[in-house]
Every structure is written in C-alpha cells, then in structure tokens.
Amino acid sequence: MKKKVIRVAAYPRYSSDNQRDESITAQMRAIREYCKQKGYVIVDIYPDEEFSATVDRRPEFQRMIADAQKKLFDVVVVHKLDRFARNRYDSAHYKRILKKNGIRVESVLEQLDGSPESVILESVLEGMAEYYSLNLSREVKKGMFENAFQGIHTGGKPPYGLKVNPVTKKYEIDEKRYRAVQLYFDGIDNDLSNEKIAAILNKEGFRTQKGRLFTKNSFYGWATNRKYKGDYVFNAASAKDEEGRRNNSKKKPESEQIIIPGIIPAIITDIELWDRVNEKFKNRRHEPGRMKTKVAYLLTGKIICGKCGSQYAGNSYHNAKSKERTLLTYYKCQSKCGNTNVRKDDIESLVIRELAAHCFSDEAMQEIVMRVQELYKSEKSQLENDVEPIKKELADIEKQIKNYTTAIGAGVMSVIENLKQAEQRQEALLYALDRAKMVSKIDALDNDHILAVLTSKKNSLMSADDDDKKAVLQEYVQQVVIQPSTDINNYEAEITYRVFNGGGEGI
C-alpha cells in the first residue's frame, strides 16, 4: 500500500579526522534503506566530504539550507545526528531555520529525535529557561521555577479578583473584588454584552484596578484567564522576535504551555461555566466573519487513502435539503479513487478518543516520563562537554566580528556577508551557552514537571479550542489510513501514533 509521498533531502557527511567514520557510500546505503522502509522519496543528496570545520563552511550543507527555504523537501535524513551538525549548538541553530520552513530532521540510527518525547523535553526546558534568567543567582533561578510549581507568585500583576499574600507570596482571592469576576462570567453565560456587564458592576460599586468606572473595554483577558478556575500557567508568552522583542498579548498554544490545575484558589469553581464562557468569548471574536464559516480540519495531512495512497483533504458544503442549510463537513480522497468519504466529526472524535487512551493514560504518561528523563541525561551530558569549546569559539567569533566591522568601516564592503554569517554563528553559540549553563545546574528533571507538560497536552486535546486540539494531534499522530470501503457509516481506520503504535479501529 502506498503512503503519502514525503520528499527527503539526504545529508551524508564524511570527516577525515575520524578514522572510524562511515563513508559517504555507506551512509547513503543506510539512508536509502531507511527511506525505503518509511516510504520516503529522496529528491536530492547533499554530500559534504573532508569538511571538519564549522558548519558554515560546508558548501552542500549551505545549499541544503537554501533549498529548505524554497521548501524543496519535507524532511532532512542523516545517518547519525552528529552528521547534521558538528555540535549541539549548530544543530539547534539550523534546526530552528528548518522548523520555520516546516522541515524536520530524522536520523537513521537515533530515531527518537523529533518525537513527542523530544518536543516534551523542549517544553520543559523552555519553561525552565523562562524562569532561570541567566542574570540571577542560582538560588533565585531555582526558586522561581519551583515557586511556579507550588503556585507561588513569580512576578507581574495578579489578575482582577486575585491578590498575592505578602507573607506566603501565594495567590489568594481578593474578597473585595472577586464577586465582580463572578458577575462577569454569569453575564457572558447569559449572553449579556460587555457594556451591560460594565453597567452592572458600576452599579454594584466595583471599580477597575486603577479605581475607574468599568467600560465595555475593561475585561480584556478575563474570559480566557485560567487562573480564575484555579490553574497556574507559565511558559505562556510567545517567543521573542528576531530583534528580541516580545508581544505580550500573543500567547503560545496551550499545548506548548505548562499548566498546573488546581493550585490557585478558584474564583470560578464551576468548570463547565468557565468552559462555556471561554467558548462564547471566542465565538464573539469571530462574529465579523460569520458569513463565511471557517472550518478547522484537525487531521489535515494525516489521513491517507488505503486504496490509492493519496491524502484525504477536508471538504464542506451546505445541505440544500435542510431548511437551515446545515453545513456538512468531511474528509475525502483527493484522487477521487472511489474510497469512502469520512465525516469530519466521526474520524476526529475517534482519533482523539484513541489517542487519549493510548498515549495519555496514567501508564502511558509514566512511560513517556521515563523516556524524557533518558533523553535529558543524554542532552545534559553532551551540553556539558560543549561548554569549553563554545567559549573558545565565541572568543574567536568575537574577534572575527570586530575585524569585519573594522574592514567595513574602512570601505571593504566585500566582507558584509562574512559579518552576517559570523553574527548568526555568535547568536547560535550564545543560545547554546545559556542552555548549557542552565542544564548544568539540574541533575535530573522533576517527574512532576514532565507530567505537568503531558497533562497540559492532554487538557489541550480534550479542550474546546480547535487550535489546541490540532497542535496535539499533529504532534502525536503519525497517520490515519482509511481502508477501502464504499460505506461512510462502516469503514476501518488504522491509526499510527508517534509514541505507541496503535490501529485497527473501525467506524
């Protein structure tokens, strides 16, 4: 049975300073066999020989990065991950470039990289980096991260209706204001406008945090604030842009945040009420585009036809036979080979249900925790070995940057490209050094921290937010194969997960 065509860039590299290194030919033999087993198609080969200097001097590697930005392939396959880059910090730098273009790196011998386990490890490390600011002492860094897991305030203004106890530093309900939050949620639940809710609060004597009257614009972030139902959230802020600026109003998807339920005293104790209000708020935001319904197909790119091997794509139409012209949504084979369509809600519900059972049961999550711990030990060992080489190369790069800058100042414009490459290299080195310093202070990750990430992903999978559900499904589901059938009510769907293999489910 044919699978979805995945275009591969093969990157074999031979270094003459390693007598035991596999030859280009041997690496390509292994890469071809790997791609054959996966059903991948190699569209180009980028072989680098006799280059043991920096990544930036590998001509074929640089050609591959340039082609990646043209989206000429979907996956880079290497024999071993150390063939992709000379060290961990090069690897992180260039993987980020590939990731921006929707391209992942796979290794023949180390097939864990890019898996949900590695993504979970990244989430934990990002959460740590968020609070282990390198300008603070080790004790303060560690304290802030641990405080987050104990529900202790780590900075910033608490949301309306909550306050911080000056002694314990933990969140408490603000007895003078919490009722305003409850009135707001009740109002939204009963379809009152923000303007009417503001009038009610003003009449009851409530004022904003600045002591002013409430207006329709006073409730920014209230309906989506998880702290109101008792959840502690961190690693939520979006990443900084290339100039180091952060958009504080933009948040990461819930699947990338770390959410610890029930640590903060809840103002909204009815979770169903919070969920309803959250959903209504999102619907209100999308009201201007109501005339053209936007459908979120959660399994885009994941459903494969078991008859012809083509992808299924999302489709929708309004049922002309119904008085309400109901919108019908489904997935269908793009090659129109005659295999059955599948109803969107049916197949998505099945995959979510099976994914929750296979990957987010207590037993499965404990196994993933063990895998993440093993991955962290490997990451820690390699990063610690990198610290001194990083420092040495940073010193060399800083000298290069100074020399290039001096040359440009003297009118030698031909080195501008060299300066850009050196600055990119410096950025990658600084990123790696920060990460290595942080990791060196932690012998092992706290299992509860990893479970918090997994629980957050599980909550996202079961949430009402399509973006959050889609992010988890895209991360954890390898593919869903619809076996040949002509009955939309009776077909077999084989589901393969990226953590544990599953399948053989039917509708």
N, C-alpha and C positions, 0 to 999 in steps of 0.2 A: 504493500500500500504506500503510495506516495505521500510525503508530508509537505508542509509549507516550505517553499524554497527560501533558505537562508543564505545570503551571499557572504562569502568568507574572504577576508584578507589574511593570507598565510604569512607569518613573520618568523622565518628561521634565522638564527644568528650564530656565527662561529667566531670564537675568540681564541687567538693563537696563544694567549698566555695561560690557557687551561689545557693541559695535555690530555685530560680525560673528557674534554668537551665532545659532544656528538657532532658529527659532520653535518653540513647543510643537507646532504642527501639523506642521512639517517633521520634527521629531524623532519624533513618533508615526508618521508615514508610514514612516520608516526602520525603526522598531521593529516595526511591523506586518509589513513585508516580511521582516525578519529572522526573526520568529517563524513566519511562513508557510513559509519555506524550511526551518526546523528542525522544523516540525510541532508547535510550541508553541501553547498556548491562553492568550490574555490574559484573566485573570479580574478584574483591577481595574487602574485607572490612577490614579496619584498625582502630579498635575501641580503643580509649585510655580512661581509667577511672581513676579518683582520681589523675590526674596529673595536678596541677595548678602551677608548677614551670616553668622553661624555656622550650622552645620547644625542645632543645637538649636532654632533659631527657625523652621525650615521646618515648617509645620503638616502638610503632606501627607507629608513625609518621616517625621515622628514617627508619623503614623497608620500608615504602611507598616511601620515598625519594630514597632509594637504588634501589627499583624496578623501579622507574621512570627512573633512569639512565640505566636500562636494557630495557627501552621502552616497559614495560608490559601493559601499558594502555595509553589512549589518553587524558583523562580528569579526574581531581580530582573534585568530587562533595561533598560539605559540606552543612550543614543545614543553617548556617549563616557564614559570612566571619570571624567573630571573633572566630569561632571554628577552622579555619585553623591555626591561629597563635594567640599567646597571645596578640600581639600588632602589630602596623603598620610596625615597622621596621623588626620584624621577618618575617612578611608577605612579604615585599618587597624582603628580602634576599632569602627566599625559593622559591618565585615565579620566581625569576631570574634563579634559578637552574632548575626549571621545564621548564621554557621557552627555556632554552638551549637545552632541550631534546624534544622540540616540544609539550609540555603538557600545557594545560591551566587549570585554576581553575574556577569553576562555583558554585554559591550559589543558594540554593532553594528560599530563601527569598529576596535576593538582586541580581536580575538578570542583573543589569547594568554592573557589573564588567567584564572586558574583552571585552566590546563592543567597537565599533569605538569611542564613546564619551570618554571612559576612555583612549583609545590609543591617541586621540587628546589631552586630558589633559596632558598625559605623554610627548607628543611632545612639548607642550607649556612650561611645567616645565623644560624639558631638555634644551630648548632654553634659558630659564631664567638662569638655572644653569651654562650654558656655559659662561655667562657674569657676573653673580653675584658671582664672585670669593670671597670666604669667607675671603681672606686676605686683601680685600679692604674695604674702608669705605662704609657705607650705601649709601651715596650720589653718590659715584663713581660707585657703583654697579648698582644703579637705572639708572644713567646717561648712562652707556654703553648699557644697554638693550633698553632704549628709543632712544638712538642715532641710533641704528640699524634700528629702525622703521622709522627714519627720514632720513635715507641714510647717516648719518654721519659716517666717518671712525672710526672704533673701534680698529685699530691696524693692524700690518702686512704691507707688501709691496704691494702697488697697482699694478694691472696688467699693462703690457706694453701698452702704449697709453692712460692711465689714470693717473691723479695726484691728490693730496689732497691739497685743498686750505688752506694755513696756518692760515687764519683768521676764515673762516666758518667751517673748518675741513670736508667739504663735497667733494665728488668726482667731478672732472672736467676733461674735455677732454684735453689731452696734445697735443697742436697744432703742436708740432714738431714731434710727433711720431704716432698720431692716423691713419694717412694715411697708415702706414706700416701694421696695423691690417686689414684695408680695402683691401689692396692688397693681403694679405694672404688669406682672405675669398674668394675674387674673384678668386684667383689661385686654391684653393681647389675646388671651384664650377666648374671650367673649367678643372678639372682633372689634374692639374699640380702637379708634385712631390714636396716634401718639398725642395729638392735640387735645383730645378729650381726657386722656390719662393725665396729661400735664395739668389740666384744669382741676381734676380730682385731687391730685397731690397738693397743689397750691391751696385748695380749699381746706384740706386736712392739716395745713400748716407746715408741710415739708418744704425744705429748700435744698438747692443743689449744694455740692461741696464748697462752692465759692459763696454760698449764702444768698444766691439769687433765686428768682422765681423759675419754676420749670417751664420749658417750652417744648415744642414738638421735636426739637433737635437735641434735647438733653439726655437722651437714652442710648447714646452710641455704645455699642458693645454689650448692653445689658442682656439681650435675648440669647446671646451666644456664649455668655461667660460661664464656664463650667464651675468656677468657684462657688457660684450661687447654689449648686446642687452638691457641694462638698468635695469636688475634685481638685487636686493640686496639679497644676500644669507647668512644665518647663521644657526648655528646648523648643519653644513655640515660635520664636521670632524668626523671620526669614533671614537667609544668609545675606551678608553684605555684598554690595555690587563690586565691580572691578575697581572702583575708586574708594572703596572702604566705607561707603555709606549704607545705612540700614533703613529700610522703610518699615517703621514701627507698626503701621496699620496693616501690613501684609504678614500673614501667618503661614507657617508650613502646613501641609496636610496633616490631619490628626494622626495618620499612620506613621508620621515621622516625629511626632511629639512624644514626650514621656508624660503620661497621665496616671496619677495615683488616686484612685477613687476613695472617697470617704474620710480623708484626712482633715479637711476643714469643716467646721460646723456649718451645716447646710441651712440656708435661708429658705430654699425651695425643697421641701422634703418629699414632695410628690414628683418622682422622676418622670412619670408619664406626662405631667403638666409641663415640666421643663422641655421634654422632647417635642410636645405639641407646639409650644411657643417658639422653639428653635426652628421648627419646620415652617410655621406660619411666617416667621420673620424672613426666611429665605425665599418663600413664595412672594412676599411683598416686594422684595428687592427685584424679583424677576418679572413683576407685573407689566412694565412697559413693553416687554417683548412677547406678550401673551398671544398676539395674533399668529405668531409663528412658533409653534411648540418646538422646543429643543429637547431631543431625546438623548439620554445618556446610555450608550451601549457599553455595559461594564466589561464585556468579554471581547472587545474589539481586538482582532489579531490573534485570538486564542482558539477559535473554533475552526476545525478542519473537516472537510468532507471526506468521509470514509470510502466514498465511491470513486471520486476522481482526484482527490488530494488537494483541491483548491481551498482557498479560505472562504469562510462564511462572512457575510457583511450584514450590518444592521439595515433594516428597511421598515418603513411605516406608511400607512395610508388611512384615510378616514372611511369608515364603514358607511357607505351611501344608503344601506338598507335600514340603518338605525335612525330614529328621529333625532338623537343627539349627535349624530355623525361621530361616533366613538372612534378614537384613534387606536388602531391596531398596530402592534409592534412585534417584530420577529427578526430572526436571522435567516438568510438564505444563501445557498451555494452560488458563488459569483460566476461559475462556469455554466450554470443552469443545466446540470447534468441529469436532473430528474430526482435527485435525492430530496428527501422531505425538508420543508422549512421547519424551523423550531420557534415556538413562541418565546419571545424575549423573557417574560416573567418566569416561565416554566424552567428554562435552562439556567437562568441566573440564580433562581432560588435553589435549584438542585445543587449547583456548584458551590454556592455559599454554604448550604447545609452540610455537604460532604466535606468541604474544606474545614469547617468548624470542627467536625467530628474527627477528621484525620490529623489535623495539624494544631488544633487549639484545645484538645482535650488536656486534662492535667498531666497524663502520662507523656503525651507528645511534647508538651511545652517543657517538661523536665528534661527530656532527651535533647531538645534544642538548646536548653541552657548549658548542658554538658558540652555540646559541640561548640558553642560560642566561647566557653571557657578555654577549650583546647585551642581554638583559633586565636584567642587573646594571648595565650602563652607564647605561641609562635610569633605573633606580631610584636610582643614585648621584647623577646629575645633578639629579633632582627633589628628592631629600632635601637636597642641599647648598643648593639655593635656598630650602628651607623653614626653615633653622636660625634666621635672624634673625626672621622672622615668628613662629616658635614661641616664641622667648624673649620677644618683645614681648607676645604673647597670654598667656603664662604669668604675666607680671607683672600683667597686667590681671585674670586669673582669680584670682590670689592675693589681690588687693585685694577682689574680689567676695566670696570665701570669708570673708575677715576681716570684711567689712561684714555679711554674712548671719549669721555666728556671733554678732557683737555684737547684732544685731537679735533673734535668738532668745533670747539671754541676757537681753534687756530685755522678753521676753514676746511678741514679734511672731512668732507661730508660722506665719503665712501664707507665710513665705519658706523653709520647710523643703524644699519641692520644688525651689525655686531653688538651694538649697545642694547638694542631691543632684546636680542637673544640672551644677553648677559643679565639683563634686568628680570626677564622671565625665569631664568635659572636661579637668580637670587631669591625671587618670590617662592619658588618650589623648595629651596633649601631652608628658608626661614620657617615655612609651614611645617616642614619635616622636623626641624629642630624643636619647635614649640611642642609638637606632638610627642616627640621622644622624651622631652623633659617631663611632660605630664604623665606619660605611661611609666616612666622610671620610678615614680613615687607610689605606684599601686601594684602590689604583688599579684593580686587576683581580683577580678570583678566581684561585686556582691551579687549573689544569685537573685536577690530580691530586685536589684536594679534591672537585671536582664528580664526577669518575669514581668516587671512593670512595663517594659517596652512591648513584650509579647501581649500582655493584657490590653495595652493601648491599641495594638493592631487588631486584636480580637474585637474590641469595642468598636473600632472603625468599621470592621467587616459587618457588624450587626447594626450599625447606625443607620439613620435615615438619610445621611448625606451621600449622594452618588459618587462624588469625587473621592471621598474617603474609602468607600467600598471598592471602587475601581482600582485605587492605588494598591490595596492589599491583594486583590485578585490578580492584577498584572504581575505582582511580585512573587506570588506563591503558586500560581497555576502555570504549568508548562504548556498544556494544550488540552482541548476537548475534542475528541473525534466522534462525529455523528455517523454511525454505521448505516449502510444502505437501508432505506425504508421509504414507503410511499404514504405512510400514515403519520400525520402530525401529532396524533394522540398516542402513538405506540412506536417508539424507536429506542435504540440503545446508544447511550453516550459514554464513551470511555474517557475518564478524566485522569490526567497525569499531573501530579504535583511536583514542585521543585524541591520539596523536603522529603516526603514519603510518597512512594508510588501508590496510586490507587486506581480505580477504574471499574468498568463493568456495570455502571449504573444505568438504569433504564427509565424511560417515561412512558 
